[in-house]
Amino acid sequence: MSKPRFFPLIKKFVAAFALLLLVAGCATTPTETMLAVPAPAQKYAAMVIDGSGRTLFEANSTAPRYPASLTKMMTLYLLFEALEQGRVSKTTLIPVSANAARQPPTKLRFRRGETIDVDSAIRAITVKSANDVAVAVAEYLGGSEDAFAAMMTAKARQIGMRSTVFRNASGLPDAGQQTTARDMAVLGMALRARFPQHFHYFSESDFMFRGRLVRGHNDMLGRVRGVNGIKTGYIRASGFNIVTSYDADGRRLILVVMGADSARQRNDHVEALIQRNLSPASNTTTRLLYAGEQ
């Protein structure tokens, strides 16, 4: 008799539950902790740095990964820079081209020829991760999305992102668009340090647009006290990604998790990393336990 179709799911659930127990309380020695990490290992990467840029934790941090919508962090970096330089204001109207309007979801579903003001565009990108708005911003600032992607890559090198190449402004699938967990940590820290006056956008979980409430999907906001941004991302090739900023009680962290199997798994892992790196024993050696490890 064949096994029931749901049998593999039960096994997976049991394994996941066991890993959560390990995160909560398993220690091998007084100087070593065990941290369960998302699977599959070939997609997983993570990094935690403190406010000074000191590395507190890393796993596969320089391995190439797809950024997915974490890409929009650099789109916003260049938009914030344009605001600072006076090239745009928060009331500047950005036109939506046919190319921008045809981008796949997630998006605000603009039609060709419509416009969006810069303030709303920032919220659409941070909260909704709107692909149509990201492309409209790229075309407005760069003349074309390809030219803007080259600007993004150049800025990445300038701020110390050594291994990132951008091909578009949204993070939609492109085999040539790659980054690393380390580079995403650098970008997260640069956004927080360079644009403190704009960083509040990343902590917003919803916004009003054209009379309707637009909700976001960064469930880390409000889940852990001290979390104040930054950005989530997903495409099939990348798995579930996130860059998270923590700022509370005199401790500042930037955390990156890439390649999780689900948003819940990703968020659980971020929370475990926060707890570990805020604990008095955060200077202990950590051994990674991958799903499926014996």
N, C-alpha and C positions, 0 to 999 in steps of 0.2 A: 504493500500500500504506500502511495506517495505521501510525503509530509504535507500537512496543511499549508496553504499559500501564505498564511500569516506567520508561520514558524520563524522564518528569518527575521521578521520584524520584532518578534518577542526577544530573540537573541540579541538583536541590536539594542533594544531598550534596556535589557538587563546589563549589557556591557556599558552603556552610557551611564546608567544609574551607579554602577560600581565606580566608574571614573569620577563621578561627582562626589562620592564618599571619600575618595582619595584626596581630592582637592580640599575637602572640608577638614580632614583630620589625620591623614596618614603621614607619618614621619619615619624615616628609616634610622637615622641617628640624630643626636642633638645638633649636628652641623649640616644636615642634609634634609631637604624637604622634597617631596614628590609632587609634581604638578601635572595633572592630566591635560592634554592638549588636543585640539580638534583634529580629526582625520578628514581626508587622506593626507599623509605626511608630505606627498609631492606637491601639494598646494599650500600647506601651512607655512606661515612665517609670522614672527612676532618680534616686537621690540618695546622696551620701556626705558624712557630716559627721564631724568629729573630736570628741574628748572635751570640747572647749570649746564645741561647737555651731557651729564654723566650717564653712562649706560648702566642700568640696573638689571636688565634681563634682555636676552636676545636668543632667538632660535631661527635659523635660516635667514638671518636679517639682511644678507647681501645676495641672496638667491633671487633670480629674476622672477617677477610675478606680474600679473595683469592688474592694473590699478582699478579698473571699472570706474564707478562714479567718484572715487577719490580723486580722479583727474580734475573734477570741478573745483577742488581746492586751489589749483593753480590758475584756473579760469578766474576765480574770485580774487586771487592775489593780484593779477594784472588789472582787474577792474578796480580794486581798492587803490592800486598805485595810480591809475588814471584819475580817480577822485582826488587823491592827494596832490597830484600835479596840476589839477584844475582843467584837465582835458574834458571831463564830464562833471556834472553835478548830479545830485540825487533826483532832480526833476527832469534831467535830460531824457528825451524820448528815443528809445531804440527801436528801429523798424524791424519787422519780422519778414524775412524773405520767404520765397517759395521753398527754398532748400531747408531753412530753419523749420518752417511749418510742417514739412513732411517727415521730420524725425520721429522715430518710434517712441512709444511711452517708455518711461514716465514723462509726461509733458502737460502743459496747460491748454493745449489744443487751440493755438492761435491760427488765424487765417492769414494768408499772404496779404501784406500791406498794413496789417494792424501794428500797433506800437505798444511798448511797455516802458514805464519810467524806470530809471536805474535803481531806485530804492526797492520797488516791487520785484525787479529782476534779481536783485541780491537775495531777497526772501524766497523767490521761486526756486533759485538754485540751492540755497542752503537747506530749506525746509522740504521742498517737493522734489528736489533733484531733477528739475525740468530740463529735458534734453533740448526742446525747441528754444528755450530761453538761453541756454548755454551757447548754442550755435549762433543765435542772434547777437549775443554779446561779442562772440569771436569775430563775426563778420563786421560788426560796427567798429571794433577797436583795431582789427588787423586787416580789414579790407576783404579778406577771405578766410575761411576756416583753416586752410593749409598754411597761410602766412601766419595766422595767429598761433597755430601749433608750433611753428618754428620759433616764435617769440616765447612760447611757454618753455620749450626745451632750452633756449638760451638763458632764460631766467632761472631755470632749474640749476644749470651749471654755475650761475653767478652766486646762488645762495648755498651751494655745496652739495647739491644732489648729483652725485657722480654717475649714477647708473640708470637714469631715467630718460626715456625718449617719449615725447608726446606726438600723437598723430591726429588727434581731434580734441575738441573742447569739452566733450560730454563724458567720455569714457566708454562709449559704445564699442563693441568688439572690433579690434584691429590688431592683427598679429604683430605689427611693428611697434605697438604701444606697450612699453614695459617699464617697470619700476622695481623697487625693493622696499622691504619694510623699513630699512634704515632711511632711505630717501623720503619716505612718507613721514617718518618721525621728524626729519629735518624740516620738511614743509610745514608740518603742524606747529612746530616750535616757531618757525619764521613768521607764520601768520599771527600767532599770539603775541610775539614780541614786536613785530613791525607795525601792526595795525590794531593796537588795543582799543582804539576808538570805534572800530568796526567789528570787533570780535563778538559782541553781543548777538549779532545775527546768527551765529552758530548755536546759540543756546535756545533759539526759538523753536517751538514744536508745532506751531500753526500760525497762519496769518490770513487776513481778510483780503480777498481780491475780487473785484467786480461784484461785491455784495454777497459773496459766499466764502465760507470758511474752508481754507485749504490746510489739510493736516499732513504732518510729516510722519516719518517712520524710523526716527532714531530713538529707539526705546531705552537707550541708556540715559537719556535726559529724564530726570525725576526718579530714576531707579536707584541711583547711588548718590548720596549727598556729596557735593563737590564736583560732580561731573558737569561741565559747562560747554560741551561741543565734542567733536567737530563734525565729522561726515561719515556716512555709510556708503557702501557700494556693492554691487553684485552684477556679474554676468556669469554665464555658465562656466566659462573657462577659468574664471578667477575664484569661484566660491564666494562666500560672504565675507566682506572686508569692512574694517572700521578703523578710523583714527579717533581717539578719544582724548580730551583734555580734562585733567583733574586739577582743581585749585581749591584747597580748604586747609584750615588749621596750620598755615605756614608751609604746607607741602604742595609742590606743583609737579605734575607728571604729564608726559605725553605717552600714550599707549597706542600701539598698532597691532592689530590682529588681522591676518589675511588667510583666506582659504578654508574657512569653516564650512560645514555642511548645511548649516541653517543659521538664521538670524539669532535664534535662541541659543544655540551652541556658541556662536560668536560672542554674544553678550555675557553668557555665563563665564566664558573664559576671560573676558575683560574684567569682570567683577572679581574673579579669583586672582588675577594679576594685581589689581588695585589692592585687595586685602593683603596679599603677600608682601607687596612693596611698601605698605604702610605699617606693617607689623614690626615689633621690636627685633624680631629675628630676620629682618629682610636682608641682612648681609650673609645669610647662610647660602651654601651651595644648593642649587636646584637641579634635580634630575628630572628630565622630561619623560613622561609615560605616554606613549602614543597608543591610540586605540588599536587593539590587536597585538600589542607587545606582550610577550609571555614573561 
